[in-house]
Amino acid sequence: MITREEILARAADGGNRIPLLTVAEFFDGNDVEDSIAPNQHGYGRPGLAEIAARLRDLEADDAVAWVRVQLHEEMFEDGYDDVSAESVAICTALPAGVVDARLGVEELQAEPVWEGLSYDRDEFCELPPVPDGQRVLTLVWD
């Protein structure tokens, strides 16, 4: 898993904006179950390994250009020591309902995906290009 220090360095290199992380960067080696969807952890939400597996399966689809983890803005505040995510961005041509079904948003205890990013686009760095015919959907837990 990427460290907070590495994330802060990438944010600084990106004009003090929030870097988007790959599924591997956020999930591989991450055993902090409440680093994403903390309000659902312990209440039936699948574990991080299951969430990562579902995201990887979706990302392997030819209709998906990329999947990135959107970090929580609070993790950039002084005194905050952890890595935490707000949501997941999915660049795809698939209809939102298909993405919801493929991810199993009800089982994930997530909201249905919606178009756009969790924060304004200009608050992110390292945003991959969005191919023609695709758009960015966000998976978020509330």
C-alpha positions in Angstrom: 0.0 0.0 0.0 1.2 3.5 -0.8 2.2 5.5 2.3 0.8 8.8 3.4 4.2 10.4 2.8 4.3 9.2 -0.8 0.8 10.6 -1.3 1.8 13.9 0.2 4.8 14.1 -2.1 2.7 13.4 -5.1 0.2 16.0 -4.0 3.0 18.5 -3.7 4.3 17.6 -7.1 0.8 18.0 -8.5 0.3 21.6 -7.3 -1.0 20.6 -3.8 -3.9 18.7 -5.4 -5.2 15.3 -4.5 -3.6 12.4 -6.5 -5.8 9.7 -7.7 -4.6 6.2 -6.8 -4.7 3.0 -8.7 -6.6 0.1 -7.2 -3.2 -1.6 -6.5 -1.8 1.5 -4.8 -4.6 1.8 -2.4 -5.7 -1.8 -1.8 -2.5 -4.0 -2.2 -1.2 -4.6 1.3 -3.9 -2.4 2.9 -5.3 -4.1 6.1 -6.9 -1.0 7.5 -10.5 -2.0 6.9 -11.9 1.4 7.7 -9.7 3.3 5.3 -12.7 3.3 2.9 -16.4 3.2 3.8 -15.6 3.4 7.5 -19.3 3.8 8.5 -20.1 0.5 6.9 -17.1 -1.4 8.3 -18.3 -4.0 10.8 -21.9 -3.7 9.7 -21.9 -6.2 6.8 -19.8 -4.4 4.2 -17.4 -6.8 2.5 -13.8 -6.5 3.4 -11.2 -4.6 1.5 -10.0 -7.7 -0.5 -13.5 -8.2 -1.8 -14.0 -4.5 -2.7 -10.6 -4.6 -4.5 -11.5 -7.8 -6.4 -14.8 -6.3 -7.6 -13.0 -3.2 -8.8 -10.3 -5.2 -10.6 -12.9 -7.3 -12.3 -14.7 -4.2 -13.5 -11.5 -2.5 -14.6 -10.7 -5.6 -16.8 -13.7 -4.9 -18.9 -12.9 -3.4 -22.3 -15.6 -0.7 -21.7 -13.7 0.6 -18.7 -10.7 2.8 -19.3 -9.5 3.1 -15.7 -10.5 2.9 -12.1 -9.0 5.2 -9.5 -9.4 5.7 -5.7 -10.4 9.2 -4.7 -8.7 10.1 -1.4 -10.5 11.9 1.4 -9.5 15.6 1.6 -9.2 15.3 5.4 -6.2 13.1 5.1 -4.2 16.1 3.9 -4.9 18.1 7.1 -2.2 18.5 9.8 -2.4 15.9 12.5 -4.1 13.3 10.3 -1.8 10.3 10.1 -3.7 7.8 8.0 -4.5 7.1 4.4 -8.3 7.3 3.8 -10.4 7.2 0.7 -13.6 9.1 -0.1 -14.8 7.1 -3.1 -13.8 5.4 -6.3 -13.8 6.9 -9.8 -14.6 4.7 -12.8 -14.0 5.9 -16.3 -16.4 3.9 -18.5 -18.8 3.7 -21.4 -21.0 1.3 -19.4 -24.4 2.5 -18.2 -24.5 3.4 -14.5 -27.0 0.6 -13.8 -24.7 -2.0 -15.3 -21.8 -0.7 -13.2 -24.0 -0.8 -10.1 -25.0 -4.4 -10.9 -21.4 -5.5 -11.7 -20.1 -4.1 -8.5 -23.0 -5.2 -6.4 -23.5 -1.8 -4.8 -26.2 -3.0 -2.4 -23.8 -5.7 -1.1 -21.0 -3.1 -0.8 -23.5 -0.9 1.1 -22.6 1.9 -1.3 -24.8 4.4 -3.1 -25.6 3.9 -6.8 -22.8 5.4 -9.0 -23.3 8.9 -10.2 -21.5 11.0 -12.9 -18.6 13.1 -11.9 -15.9 13.1 -9.2 -16.3 13.5 -5.4 -14.7 16.9 -5.5 -14.2 19.5 -8.3 -12.1 18.2 -11.1 -9.4 20.9 -10.5 -8.8 19.6 -7.0 -7.2 16.4 -8.4 -3.9 15.7 -10.0 -2.9 12.6 -12.0 -6.3 12.4 -13.6 -6.0 10.1 -16.5 -7.6 11.1 -19.8 -11.2 10.3 -20.5 -11.5 8.6 -23.9 -14.2 9.7 -26.3 -17.6 8.0 -25.5 -16.7 7.5 -21.9 -17.3 9.5 -18.7 -16.3 9.3 -15.1 -18.7 7.7 -12.6 -18.2 7.8 -8.8 -18.8 5.0 -6.3 -19.3 6.4 -2.9 -20.4 5.2 0.5 -22.5 7.5 2.6 
